């Protein structure tokens, strides 16, 4: 089990630690609901140092990214970020990721912790273009400072004007006395904020500086459990739950990051799928009665016919009702359709809704 550079701090703070993607990670501190509300209403800090960072450099860096990702990275300019995925050869997804354009010849890819090795092998095997690849995952720590007060809480630590940074952009500058820090207006909570990429040796000092600067704004450490409820309220896909090696980006509602203006791995098959339609679709639903949907629960019709499976589910701290996502046969995927979630021996009614669940 790997530790992050901040594990000892989480343990000192009394966090409940769990194994996650090969790392010893804090799942909660005070409790999921309190931590969730902290991010929705003020500002919280996640240690997400388990995420992977790859740097791709050289004349053909963009060409390699275009080859292995579904989105069109040629649209990026310096300082811009793009959400994308790595399609496999079988219609599924190797991983979803963020692509950062540092310059026309240098990019950073941010990948999921559980897929670092898999992604590295996948991209490497397609690198017949002489692109220099650096796996810097073990060198970087990553703090996600999220919530409506994140900008105010962090501004005293940097000369970068955080209030003017728009979603999915980044800047490289000095932060908390450290040089060449990547400050990114991204996050997986839907409440705004920043992700701070720092070298491991600086992680503890930056963590302490962030908490000192944010004290007057009620800043708190937040665990991975609240990260999951926050992302689910926004309808953001989680790799391993809502997308995986067997789900296509078209089925998952990720057609918007699947651009057929270029050729990429398995693009012909995915294009055909988009044109001809899919047999199953990822839907979002709200439970109409008391009950909590969980991953793996069956989705059924009123007469008990199984039409799909829940991929993510929780009791929404913001909405105070059960919410979830799952795949159903396409004929049942229309909005406002009534479906039923098989919670143990009871079929609980639910309605298909439009994302996000949480409107802010």
Secondary structure, 3 states (H helix, E strand, C coil): CECCCCHHHHHHCCCEEEEECCEEEEEECCCHHHHHHHHHHCCEEEECCCCEEEEEECCCHHHHHHHHCCCCHHHCCCCEEEEEEEECCCCCEEEEEEEEEEECCEEEEEECHHHHHHHHHHHHHCCCCCCEEEECCCCEEEEEEECCCHHHHHHHHECCCHHHCCCCEEEEEEECCEEEEEEECCCCCCCCEEEEEEEHHHHHHHHHHHHHHHHHHCCEECCHHHHHHHHHHHCCCCECCCECCCCCCCCCCCHHHCCCCCCCCCHHHHHHHHHHCCCEEEEEEEECCCCCCCCCCEEECCCCCEEEEEEEEEECCCCCCEEEEEEEEHHHCCCCCEEEEEECCEEEEEEEECCCCCCC
